[in-house]
Amino acid sequence: MTDEYPILFIMASLIKGTSSFKGIEDLTNKESNRILEIQKILKQIKIKSKFHNGELKICGQGMLNLNDMKIKVPNLGDHRICMSSFVLALLTGVKTKIMNFETVFTSSPSFLKIMKKLGAKFEIQK
């Protein structure tokens, strides 16, 4: 389930209340440290989280309208962090710059086609 956790973390951030995830230490050893990287993304949108003793707690705020905010996702080479950040942007309106998004195409070559078919509006910059 290591690939599903990043999107679950994003979902938890958009649900009111505190969500806890235990037994997720393996996420620190994927393409990136997925726990740390999601925490950095959430911090940019003012969502509090804490990782301690193998447990990540995320203090969700409910659905957010972040049209006036910008975040940046660095070049991590982690397709799941890129995809999760993309979904966060769609759900909240936060303007998001994802470096090396192309890494998504290694695991999901049709990701952007599917998103567009679902109504997603996005801009690709080179």
Phi, psi and omega in degrees: 000005184300333180283336183276336185302316182305318180288328175295323177296319178297315179300317180299326181290339183255013175244132180296135178111177182262128175252141180240137178234121183246157176068037186246021184303330180300338181292344179283349185240033177264205179303331172218177171279093188297329178292308181298317183292320176294321178300320178297319179294313180297323179298324179297335178253018174068031174262126181276142176210158180212132176247120183208134178052043176076012181234130175255126175247132179238126180267092183291147183251000187086181181296133184244147171251108185244033182303334183266005181250159175229142173227161179230134176249117184290172178286095182258342185070023183243106184300325183288325176291319177299312182295319180294320178295322177300313180295320176303315179298317180297318185285331187248342183084002179296131178286122190235129174251116182251113180283141178056044178299337183305337180300337178299326186290346177290325181254337183214077184301335182258016184306309182293324176299316180296315180299317179296319179298328178279357177104006181292139175246127182206165180232133178257124178246144179255000000 
